Amino acid sequence: MQSDQELIDALEPEQLAAAAMRPYPRRKLSAGVVALLVGLRIFILLAIPVVIYAFVHALMMSQA
């Protein structure tokens, strides 16, 4: 870890900027993590209408 920091410190500013602009490759995710992320997306898609309904319902009740 210390040698990595020494290499970074040895770079010139232009080299450091160029190295920082290079994108990281996509990470390989396990099937469990992919399933968890898909489940989270489904949960959010189901939760958004519920929140909108609760918000609109609360607005209607406050006007009555």
Distance bins in CASP14 RR format, pairs under 12 A and 6 or more apart:
PFRMAT RR
TARGET T0000
AUTHOR 0000-0000-0000
RMODE 2
METHOD distances of the structure
MODEL  1
1 7 0 0 0 0 0 1 0 0 0 0 0
1 8 0 0 0 0 0 1 0 0 0 0 0
2 8 0 0 0 0 0 1 0 0 0 0 0
2 9 0 0 0 0 0 1 0 0 0 0 0
3 9 0 0 0 0 0 1 0 0 0 0 0
3 10 0 0 0 0 0 1 0 0 0 0 0
4 10 0 0 0 0 0 1 0 0 0 0 0
4 11 0 0 0 0 0 1 0 0 0 0 0
4 19 0 0 0 0 0 1 0 0 0 0 0
5 11 0 0 0 0 0 1 0 0 0 0 0
7 15 0 0 0 0 0 1 0 0 0 0 0
7 16 0 0 0 0 0 1 0 0 0 0 0
7 19 0 0 0 0 0 1 0 0 0 0 0
8 15 0 0 0 0 1 0 0 0 0 0 0
8 16 1 0 0 1 0 0 0 0 0 0 0
8 19 0 0 0 0 1 0 0 0 0 0 0
8 20 0 0 0 0 1 0 0 0 0 0 0
9 15 0 0 0 0 0 1 0 0 0 0 0
9 16 0 0 0 0 1 0 0 0 0 0 0
10 16 0 0 0 0 1 0 0 0 0 0 0
10 19 0 0 0 0 0 1 0 0 0 0 0
11 17 0 0 0 0 1 0 0 0 0 0 0
11 18 0 0 0 0 1 0 0 0 0 0 0
11 19 1 0 0 1 0 0 0 0 0 0 0
11 20 0 0 0 0 1 0 0 0 0 0 0
12 18 0 0 0 0 1 0 0 0 0 0 0
12 19 0 0 0 0 0 1 0 0 0 0 0
13 19 0 0 0 0 0 1 0 0 0 0 0
13 20 0 0 0 0 0 1 0 0 0 0 0
14 20 0 0 0 0 0 1 0 0 0 0 0
14 21 0 0 0 0 0 1 0 0 0 0 0
15 21 0 0 0 0 0 1 0 0 0 0 0
15 22 0 0 0 0 0 1 0 0 0 0 0
16 22 0 0 0 0 0 1 0 0 0 0 0
27 33 0 0 0 0 1 0 0 0 0 0 0
27 34 0 0 0 0 0 1 0 0 0 0 0
28 34 0 0 0 0 0 1 0 0 0 0 0
29 35 0 0 0 0 1 0 0 0 0 0 0
29 36 0 0 0 0 1 0 0 0 0 0 0
29 37 1 0 0 1 0 0 0 0 0 0 0
29 38 0 0 0 0 0 1 0 0 0 0 0
30 36 0 0 0 0 1 0 0 0 0 0 0
30 37 0 0 0 0 0 1 0 0 0 0 0
31 37 0 0 0 0 0 1 0 0 0 0 0
31 38 0 0 0 0 0 1 0 0 0 0 0
32 38 0 0 0 0 1 0 0 0 0 0 0
32 39 0 0 0 0 0 1 0 0 0 0 0
32 40 0 0 0 0 0 1 0 0 0 0 0
33 39 0 0 0 0 0 1 0 0 0 0 0
33 40 0 0 0 0 0 1 0 0 0 0 0
34 40 0 0 0 0 0 1 0 0 0 0 0
34 41 0 0 0 0 0 1 0 0 0 0 0
35 41 0 0 0 0 0 1 0 0 0 0 0
35 42 0 0 0 0 0 1 0 0 0 0 0
36 42 0 0 0 0 0 1 0 0 0 0 0
36 43 0 0 0 0 0 1 0 0 0 0 0
37 43 0 0 0 0 0 1 0 0 0 0 0
37 44 0 0 0 0 0 1 0 0 0 0 0
38 44 0 0 0 0 0 1 0 0 0 0 0
38 45 0 0 0 0 0 1 0 0 0 0 0
39 45 0 0 0 0 1 0 0 0 0 0 0
39 46 0 0 0 0 1 0 0 0 0 0 0
39 47 0 0 0 0 0 1 0 0 0 0 0
40 46 0 0 0 0 0 1 0 0 0 0 0
40 47 0 0 0 0 0 1 0 0 0 0 0
41 47 0 0 0 0 0 1 0 0 0 0 0
41 48 0 0 0 0 0 1 0 0 0 0 0
42 48 0 0 0 0 0 1 0 0 0 0 0
43 50 0 0 0 0 0 1 0 0 0 0 0
43 51 0 0 0 0 0 1 0 0 0 0 0
44 50 0 0 0 0 0 1 0 0 0 0 0
44 51 0 0 0 0 0 1 0 0 0 0 0
45 51 0 0 0 0 0 1 0 0 0 0 0
46 52 0 0 0 0 0 1 0 0 0 0 0
46 53 0 0 0 0 0 1 0 0 0 0 0
47 53 0 0 0 0 0 1 0 0 0 0 0
47 54 0 0 0 0 0 1 0 0 0 0 0
48 54 0 0 0 0 0 1 0 0 0 0 0
48 55 0 0 0 0 0 1 0 0 0 0 0
49 55 0 0 0 0 0 1 0 0 0 0 0
49 56 0 0 0 0 0 1 0 0 0 0 0
49 57 0 0 0 0 0 1 0 0 0 0 0
50 56 0 0 0 0 0 1 0 0 0 0 0
50 57 0 0 0 0 0 1 0 0 0 0 0
51 57 0 0 0 0 0 1 0 0 0 0 0
51 58 0 0 0 0 0 1 0 0 0 0 0
52 58 0 0 0 0 0 1 0 0 0 0 0
52 59 0 0 0 0 0 1 0 0 0 0 0
53 59 0 0 0 0 0 1 0 0 0 0 0
53 60 0 0 0 0 0 1 0 0 0 0 0
54 60 0 0 0 0 0 1 0 0 0 0 0
54 61 0 0 0 0 0 1 0 0 0 0 0
55 61 0 0 0 0 0 1 0 0 0 0 0
55 62 0 0 0 0 0 1 0 0 0 0 0
56 62 0 0 0 0 0 1 0 0 0 0 0
56 63 0 0 0 0 0 1 0 0 0 0 0
57 63 0 0 0 0 0 1 0 0 0 0 0
57 64 0 0 0 0 0 1 0 0 0 0 0
58 64 0 0 0 0 0 1 0 0 0 0 0
END
